[in-house]
Amino acid sequence: MEMQPGRVSPMGASVRDGGVNFAVFSEHAHAIEVCVFDTEGQRELRRYALHGPDDGVWHGFLPGVGPGLVYGLRAHGPYEPERGHRYNARKLLLDPCAQEIVGRFGWRAEHHGYCVGDPEGPRSFDTRDNAPHALKARVPTPLSGPNPRSNAPHHATESLVIYEVHVKGFTQQHPGVPEALRGTYAGLAHPAAIAHLKTLGVTAVELLPVHYAIDEPHLADKGLRNYWGYNTLGFFAPDPRWAHAKDPSAVRDEFRAMVHALHAAGLEVLLDVVYNHTPEGNEFGPTLSFRGLDNACWYHLLADDRSRSENLTGCGNTLNCHHPRVAQFVLDSLRFWVQEMGVDGFRFDLAPVLGRGDRGYSPNAAFFTALRQDPVLAGVHLIAEPWDAGPNGYQVGHFPGRFLEWNDKYRDAVRSYWLGAGASRGEFARRLTGSSDVFHHGLRRPTASVNFVACHDGFTLNDVVSYARKHNHANGEDNRDGRDGELAANFGVEGPTDDPLVRQRRERVRRAMLATLAFSQGTPMINAGDELANTQGGNNNAYCQDNATTWLDWRHAPTDLLAFVSRCFELRAQEPLLRHPRWFIGMAEGAMQATVHWLTPAGTEMQGHDWHTDAQKAFACWMHTGAKSRPRLLLLFNPEPNNTPFTLVHGPWNLLIDSAGVLHPGEVPTGLPLVVPAHGLVLLKNDHPEI
């Protein structure tokens, strides 16, 4: 067999015409070789030089081979760190487009292109061959099973209720999932797992990273794992750690079957994706794939010293999505996960990186333009984590088009209001109604605000009301890691307590925040386990805790809390005013428009001075459409430590829910004030038309 000229697309290895086509991007390499190994990836059998380059793509067609071929890449070129080039053909490289990855990665000095420990550091050159220990790609076998796109639902954005969840943590301790399937893609697809999601009322699951990831060296040294998975090396391969199957091709099939099962239940599948950095780290990091193929193109480098990586992510390096081929790689990866793996959308970690060019972040960056025009990706959900670690990295409200954005302003305002930490009624009202000060521009809608009170990164909601400070000692960094000063309160006792008054206050505040999340305009996102009162023992950075700290504790979950949260989201689904797709206006006309009025507990319209006083935090939100029937909703908020009477106007009213669990649903007597319990939220409805 000899390597023949091939096609320049698709990138990676693809089966065609009785052989395998290879296409690899490298703008500055002098030559690239495909190195074929035995099926176990231990013995190198032969090397084949690729043809090209053509427009930066090296290509070749190898006849007589097919799926199952194990290979790696070697790139020949200049080793000139001062110019950004770090070629070292002694280092076997993983194909960036590998769909099946074989081997078990371990941190070794041989994986570095320079001599670790040499006084010259990254400017030295390491001649050891790392092939026996390097990860290899395997030419993928054809996908089997039903195409998960065949039964994909698509919920309107205003109907999205997102459940942010870790594949393993969700079912690892679930008593209804067979033990062999717990913590896997198959486990998440099990009827017992799906039943919980349906009971809760969510319409989409957002999976923490499932792309092939490896552990950082400092974690490996401590015997810890990167449990969250924000360290992607294989952007086309599902992480085998979360699979019941062991063979790489079977892992892909298991993932597809999971998506198909979730789709059959009416649930969309969103992926948290990390296209902002790789595990190769800064200039002191290893040469595993991208760095060895073309460091100067794949990564942002410092303009005044191209031997150094520009660290806009806090992880050592930054993918250069401003480069057309890097942008193509990301788009190819996204399309693969939609078309082949069946997913319905993406949450982009540190998303400003995707829009960074030579002049910083721009919502009009070429990548965003290409993404919005792509016919495959046009119909999927796009969610931004709108901050990174670079200059001007906080870009909340500044993403283009149909992007939704994580809204930390919402999180902080809701926490502060209910914890008694100082949020004004005005700030809380802005967040409750979609954060118009942030998102009401460029034809964007309230749904652009992804509302959350807790997420994977930080305290669980149970810990928000149980701890006043972080407890991250188990991470091995002397409690220095994680967010300092996170908005939280212990209500007098740090951690678990038997004090009934403390427990009652914690429970009421937690329920009030969950009800606020369900009844706010925007797109709600639930942190998995918050409906179960899940705790991480006060650890607000549990990224390396693959143990009971992060696995959901199903056996000790209070069933009444789950029933309450389910009822809240059931009401959200039943009442269009709680998920109105347009901004509230001053005078609503017709069923498609809605308006909101703000009332004091006395039933009078809120005036300017009412918004700014700290003397009282309780108030009411009255909303209705412009339809003739004019169904109306009334939300009463009482964050005060004492019960507060509310004078009800525009009645009669029916009480739908009381977060404190003191008042009983049903018709509220007219003419009498309604006493809202301390730390309570009440929702009422009036179905009678205006007179």
N, C-alpha and C positions, 0 to 999 in steps of 0.2 A: 504494500500500500504506500502510495505517495500522496502528500498533501497537494491538492489541486486548488486553483483559484476558486474562491467561494463568493457568496453574496454578502453585501455589507449590512444586510438586515434580515431577520431581526438580530438584535445583539444577543451575545451569549452563544450557547450550543443548542441547535435545533435539528431534529431528525427530518431528512428529506431525501427522496430519490435514491434510496438504498445506501445512505451514508449519513454523516453528520456534518452540518455546516457550523463553522465557528466565526464569530465576529466580535472583535475587541477594540475598544477605543483607546488610543494613546497618541497624542499629538507630537510628543518629543522623543519617543523611543526610536532606536535604530533598528531593532528587530524584536519580534515576539515569537516565542515558541509555545506549542502545546505539548505538554509532557504527559504521556499515557502511563498509567499505573495498573498494577494487578487489581483484582476486584476488592481486595481489602485495603487498598491505598498504601501499601507498605513498600512495594518494590517498583522503581521506575523502569519501564520497559523500553520506551523509545521517545525521542523528541522529534517534533515536526515544526518546521518554520512556517509561519503564516505569511501570506502574500500581502502586498500593499506597501505603505498605507494609501487608501483612497479617501480623501477628505477626513483624514485622521483615524480611519477604521482599518484595522488589520483583519484579514479574512482568509478562509480556507475551507475546502471541502475534502473530507476524508471518507472515501468509499469503503463499503464492506463492513462498517461498524454501525452500532445503533444504541438504543437505550441500555443503560447500565455501564457504559464506558466511563471509567474513572480518570480524571485528568486534573492537571494544574497548569499554571502559566508561568513562564519566565520572561521577563522584560529586560532587554539589553539597551543601554543608553548611558548618558553622562551621569557621573556621580559628582555633581557640582552643587552642594548645599547652598552656596551663596547666590545661585541663580534659581534655587527652588527645586533642583533635580536631584532625586535620590534613587536612581536606578542601581539595582544590585541583582544580577542574574543568579546569584547563589541562593536567593530567597524565592521559594516556590510561592506563587500568589494564587489566591482564590478568585475564580471568575466572579466579578461583581453581580452577574446575572444568574448565578447558580440557583436552580430550583431544588436540587437535592444536594446535601452536603454530608460528606462522610468523614469519619474520624472524631476524635475527642481532643478538644483544644486544651493545652496546658501552657502556662507561661514559662518560657525558656529564653535564655540570652540569645540563642541562635535565631530567634524570630526578629531580631533587630538588625537593621541594615548597617549599623555602625557597631563598634566594639564597646560593649557596655563596660564601664569602668576605665576606659581609656581617657587620659587627661584631655585629649582633643574633643571628647564627647561626640556629638552627632556629626562632626566633621571627619571622624575616622571612618574606616571601611572594614566591615567584617566579612571574612572569606569563608566562613563555615556554611555548609549546606543544611538548611532546615527541613528539607523535604520529608524525612521520616516522621516528623512531628507536626507537619503543617496540615491544615484542613484542605480537603480536595472537593472538587465538584464531581457530580455524576450526571451523565446525560439523562434527562428525565424520561421516565416511562410514561406512556399515554395515561391521561387521567381517566378514572373509571367512576361509575355511579352516575346518578342523575345530575344534570347541570343545575347547580344551586340558583342560577338566575331564572330557571324555568318557573319557579313559584315565588319569586321575590315580591313582597308587598312594597308599597310605597305610600308612606303616610305624609299627608300635607304637613308642612313645617309647624303649623299651629297645633297639630295633633301629636307632635313628638313629645314623649316623656322618656328621657334617657336614663339608663341605669349603668353607671360606670362600675366595671367589675373586673376582677382578675380571674382568668380561667381556672387556675388551680385553687385559689383561695375560696371560691364560691362553693365548690362541692367537696373539698378535701375532708370535711367533717360532716357532710350531709348524710343523715341516717337513712334517707330514702333512696340514695344512689348506691348501687352495688359497689362494694369495696374496691374491686378491681378497676372500676371506672372513675373513682373519685379523683379529682384534681386534673382531669383531662378534658380534651375537646369532646370526647364521647360522653363524659360525665355531664358537661353543660347541656348536651343534647338529650339527656335522659328525661323522660316524662316528669319525674319528681322535681327536677330543676326547673323545667319549663313551667310547671304548674305554679311554682312560687312567683315567677315573673308575671304570669297571667293574673294571678290573684292580686299582685301589687298594682297592676294597671299600667305597667310600662309598655312602650311600643317599640323601643330600640335598646339594644345592649351595646355599650361602648367598651370594647375589650382593651385592657391595658396591653402594651406591646406584645404581639405574637410573632413578629419577625425573628429570625434566628439571631440570638444575642449571645455574647460571652461575658464572663465576669471580669471586672477590673482587677488589675494585679494586687491592689491593696486589699481587696476583699478576699482574693484567693489566698493571700498570705495569712489572713485571719480565719480561714475556714468558713467564710460567709459567701453568700450568693447574691447576684443582682436579681432579686426576686421580681422587681417591677419590670425589668427588661429594657430599660432605656439605654441600651448599648448595642445597637444593631450592627451586625456584620453581613448577614444575608437578607437582602431586601426583597427577595423573591421566594424565600423558603419559610414555612411555618416552623416555629421553635419546637424541636422534638421533646423538650422537657415537659411540655404540657400534653403529650400524646400518649394514649394507651398503646398504639402501634409502635414498633421499633424500627422498621424499615423506612427510609426516607420517603419512598413513593407511597407507602401505606399511611404515613403521617399526613401527606397532602390529601389523600382520599378521606381520612378521618375528619380533617378540617372541613372539607367540602360537605361531608355528610352532616356535620354539626350545623353548618349554615343552612342546609336544606331543611333540617328539622326545625330550626328556629323560624325560618320563613313559613313553614307549614303552620306554625302557631301564630302567624301574623306579626312576628317580631323582626325588625330590621337589625342588621349587624354592622356596627361601625368599628373601625380600627383606630387605635391610638398609634400614630406612626412617627418615626424619628428620622426625618430626612435633614437633620441639622448638623450631625456629627457622626463619627464612626469610632470604633474602639482603638484606632491607631494613635489616638492622643496627639500630643504636641510633638515637637521635633525630637524629643527624647523617647518617643513611643516606638512600637514595633512596625515592621513592614509586612503586612498581611495580605493586602489586596490593592486598594486605591493608591496608596503612597508609592508602591513599587511600579504601578502602571503609568502614572503621570501625576506626581505630587503637585506640580505647578498648575495643573488644570483642575484637579479634583477639589483642591482646598483653597480657601482664602489664606494668603500669606501676607506678612507685614510688608508694606510698600518700601520701607527704608531698610529692611533686612529680610530678604526672601529666604533666608535659612531658617526663619522662625514662623511658626503657625500663628494666625490671628485667631484668638480665642474669644469668639462672640457668644459661646454657649456655656462657658464654665466647665467644659469637658475636654479642653485641650486643643481641639481643632474645630473647623467650621466648613461644612460642605459648600462648595461654590456654585450655587444654583444659578448664578448670573452667567455661567458658562453654558453655551447652547447644548453641549453634549451631556453635561451634568443635569441640566434641566430635562433633556430627553430621557436620561436614565430614570429620573424620578417619575416622569409621566408614564414611561413604560411600566415601571413597577406598579403604579396606581392602576393602570389599565389591567394589568395581570390580575390583581386582587379583585377587581370588579368582574372581568370577563371569565376568568378561569376559576376563581375561588368564591365568587358570588357575593362579595360584600357590597354594602349599600352606602358607604360613606367613610369619611376619615376625619380624625381629630389630629391636627398637625402640632406636634410638640415644638415649642420655641419657634412659632411660625414666622416672626419677623425675619428670620434668617433666609427664608425663601424669597423674600423681597429685597434683599440687600445687594446693592451693586457698589460701584466705585464711589458713589456719593451717599451711601447709607441706605436706609429703608425707603421704599416707595410703594404705595398701593398700586401704582401703574407699572410695576416691574414686569419684565418680559415673561417671567415664569407665571405670574398671575394671569397675564393676557392669554398665554398658551393654555393654561388650565381651564379658563372660562370658555375658550373656543373649542376645546376637545369634545368631539361628538360622543365618545364613550363616557366621559366624566361629566357631561352636561347635566345628567339627571341624578347625580348622587349628592349626598349631604356633605358639606364642607364646613369644618369647625376649626377655628384658630385658637391656640393658646397665644394670646396677643402680646407676649413679651419674651425677650431674650436677655442675654447678659451683656450685650454690646451697648455702645453709646446710643442714646435715644431709643432704648430697647422697649420702652413701655408704649405700646401702640393700640391700646384698647379703643375701639370705635373707629379705627383707621384702616380696616381691611375692606377690600372691594366687593362689589356685586352681592352675590347671595351667600357669602361667608356668614356663618354664625360665629360668635366669639364668647369665650369664657369671660364672665363679668365679675371680677374680684371686687368691684365697687358694690355690687349687690351683696356678695358674701359678707363684706365688712359692715355694711349698713344694717343688714338684718341681724347679724350677731350683736352688734353694738346696741341696737334698739332693744332687743329682748333681754340682753345681759345687763342692761342699765349702765352701759359704758359710754353714753354721751351722744349717740346719734339723735339728731333732731327729728321731729315729725316730718319736716319738709324733705330731709334726705331719705327717710324711710319711704315716704310717699312716691318720690321720684323712682326709687328702685322697684317699688311695688307695681308701678304702671309702665315698666319697660325701659327705664333709663333713657328717656327722650333726650336728655342733655348730652348723651354719648352717641346714640344711634339714630336720632331723627334727622338724617341728612342723606343725600344721594339716593333717594327712593327706597331706603332701607326701612324695615318694619320692626315692630317690637320683638318679633321672634328672633331677631339678630342677637339678642341678649340671652346667652346661656346662663341661667340662674342656678346658683348652687350655694349651699351653706356649709358643705364639707365635700372634700374630694380625696383621692388617694394621697395627695401631697399635703400633709398637715394632720391635725387631730381628726379622729372620727367625731361625729356629732355627740356621741355619748361622752367622749373625752373633752369636748368643748365645754360641757357643763359639769365636768368632774375634776378637771385639773387647771391650775392657774399657771403652770410652767411645764416645759417639756421634760421628758424622762427618757433620753435616748442613749443611756449608758451601754445598752446591749449592742449598739452599733460599733463599739470599739474606738470611738473618737472622743472619749472623755466628755460627752454631752455637748461638744462644740458644734456638731452638725445640726441641721434642721433650723427652722425659722425661730428666731428669738422674738419674744413679745407677741406671739400669736394671740388674737382676740379670743379669750376664754375666761372662765370663772369657775371656781370650785364651790362657791356658796358656803364657805366656812370650813370645809374639810378637804384636804388634798387626797383625791382618789376615792376608792370604795368606802362606804360608811353604812352603818345601821341606823343613823339618826333619821327618824321618820320625817321631820320637817325639812331637812336638807334633801332627802330623797324626793319628797313631794315637789319641792321647788325645781329641782333638776328636771323631773319628769314633765312638769308643766311648761318650762321654758323650751325643752326639747320638742314637745308636741307643738308649741306655738310656732317654732321655727319651721318645722316640717309642714304645718298647715299654711304658713306664709308662702313657702316654696310652691305648694300645690296651687295656691290661689293668685299668684302673681302673673302679670302679663310677661310674656317672653317664653323661652324654652327651658323647662325645668330639667335639672339633672340630679339624680339621687346617687349618693355615694353608697355602694353596696354594703349592706350590713347596718346602715343607720336605722332601717326599719326593724332591726333585731336588737337594738341597743348594743351593737358590737363595740368592743373596746380594744385598744392596742396598749393598754397600760400606761397611757400618757406619752407614748412614742409618736412624735409628729414627723418622723422621717424614716418610716419602717421599710425603706427600699431594699434592705439587705436581710430582712427577716422572713425567711421561708420556713415558717413554723407556726405554732398556735397563736403567736402574736398577731399574725395577719390573716390566718384562716378563719372564716366566719364560724362563730360558735352557735350552732343551731340548737343544741340541747338546752341551753340556758336562756334562750331568747323569750322575752315576754310576748305571749300571743296577742295580748290586748293592744300592744303598740303596732304590731303588723296590721291588725284589723282597723286601727285608727288611720294609719297611713293609706291603706287600701281604700277606705271610705273617702278620704280627702281627694285622691286621684280619680275615684269614681265620680265624685261631684264635679271635678274639673272636666271630665269627659262629657258629663250630662249638661253642663251649663256653658254655652258658648261665650258668655260674657267673661268667663274666667280665662279664656284663651282667645281673646278677640284678635284677629289678624291685622287690624289697623290701629293707628293711634287714636286715643280718645280726643274728641274735639269739644269745643264749648257748647255748640247747639247741634245735637244729632238730628238728622233727617233721614228716615228710612231705616230698614232693618240692618243695613250694612254699616251704619255709623253708630257710634256709642259715645256717651259722655259720662263724666265722673264729677261728683260733688264731694267736698270734704266738710265734715260736720264735727262740731265739738260734742262732748258727751251730753251737753244740754240740748242738742238737736239744732243748734244754730249754725249758719255757714261760717266756716273758718275765715278769720280776717288776718291781715298781715301780721299783727302782733301775736296772734295765736301760734303762728308757725315758729316763732323764735323764742317763745318762753320755755323755760325749764321747769316751771311750776307744775306743769301737768304734761304727761306724755300720751295719755289715752286720747283716741279720736276715732272717727268713723269714716268709711268710704262708701258712698252710695253711687251705684252705677246703673245705667239703663241704655237701651238702644232707642232709636228714633221710630221704631215700628209702632203701629197704632195700639197693639196689645201691650207694648212696653213692659215686658217682664223686668223686674228690678231685683238687684241684689244689694245687700247691705253687709259690710264687713265692719266689725267692731274690734278694736285693738286695745288691750289693756295690759301694758307691760309693768304697771305699778305693783308694789308689794301688797296692796289692799284691793278689796273688791271695789268696783266703780259702777255707779248707776248710769245708764244711758237712757235719755228720752228718745223714744222712737217716733219718727215722723214719716209721713207718706205711707202709712200702713194700710191694711193689716199685714202682719208678717208671720211667716212660718220659720221656726228655727231648724236649720239643717244640721248644724254641727257646733259643738262647743269643745274646744281643744282641751279644756281643763276637766271635762267629763262630769261636770256638776249639774248643768242644765239638761233637761230632757227635750229631745226633738219634738216638734209639734207647734201648734198655733200659739203665738205669744199674746196674752191678754192686752187689749188696747187700753190706753189711758194710764197705764202704770209704767214706771221706769223699769228697764230690764237691768238687773244687777249682773255685770260681767265679772266672773271670778278673777282674782289676782293672777297675773301672768297668763292671761287667757285671750283667745281669739274666738270670735263667734261669727258664723255665717248665717244670714237670714235671706229669705226670698219672698217676694210678693208677685203673684201671678195675675193679679187683678189689673185691668187697664186703668189708665188715668181717667179721672172724671172731669 
